[in-house]
Amino acid sequence: ARAAAAALPPHARTDAPAGRVRPAAAMIKLFSVKEKQKKEAAAAKEGVKKQSAGELRVQKDIGELNLASTTSIAFPKGPDHLLDFEVTIKPNEGYYRGGTFLFSFSVAPTYPHEAPKVKCLTQCYHPNIDLEGNVCLNILREDWKPVLSINTLIYGLQHLFIDPNHEDPLNQDAAKVLREDPRQFASNVRRAMQGGYVGGTHFARHM
């Protein structure tokens, strides 16, 4: 039997020393390892999404936020969703003192070349915020510039509650009352924040 084995050609012999891998098997093993590495690298590449310019800029803006004690920011979708967040404002002065107002921010990947879309999620009685939550703030529209930031917008929203503007209104009725009878306006604001009716509209309590 030994003589027969010795007579076999080298590639057909089965008595190779233990631990030594035949060349063909080694090549196959190396190929499968490389394929596995290639697949793992591709999977990792798919898992790590490249950040848009907008995300990078928002990340910078958030890092530089200087919020007042009356304001807070939250990311309800998690920290990986920087382009969608919420800001809560609780004024401590003016007509809206003691109220709580929630705003959603939706930022485009092209930010800062495009202004964020801001909606008030709290239905409120305000000359510059309509009942659908649209906000009238000049820096959200024609006065937006790429040098402005999330911080600038939050300051703008805070200012709307300290000094509501009846000259550029979205809620015409509220603007008219503010212009003609500030005391009645103050009463309407309190009633709305407490969860009452103003002009036929019922407001959920937001204080």
Number of C-alpha atoms within 10 A of each C-alpha: 6 6 7 7 13 11 11 11 8 11 10 10 11 9 9 12 7 6 6 8 12 10 10 9 10 12 12 11 13 11 12 12 12 12 12 12 12 12 12 12 12 11 11 11 11 10 9 8 8 9 10 13 14 19 21 14 20 20 13 13 16 14 9 12 14 13 12 13 10 13 18 14 17 14 15 11 12 10 11 9 11 21 21 19 19 19 18 20 21 21 21 14 12 12 21 24 16 17 21 18 21 18 20 21 17 16 21 18 18 14 19 21 14 16 23 24 15 22 19 22 16 21 21 25 24 28 25 23 24 20 18 12 18 17 24 21 21 12 15 17 14 9 10 18 14 10 8 15 21 20 14 15 19 22 14 15 19 19 14 19 22 15 12 21 19 20 12 14 20 20 19 17 15 22 23 16 17 20 13 11 11 14 12 12 20 15 12 22 21 22 17 23 24 15 15 16 14 16 8 7 11 14 19 15 17 18 15
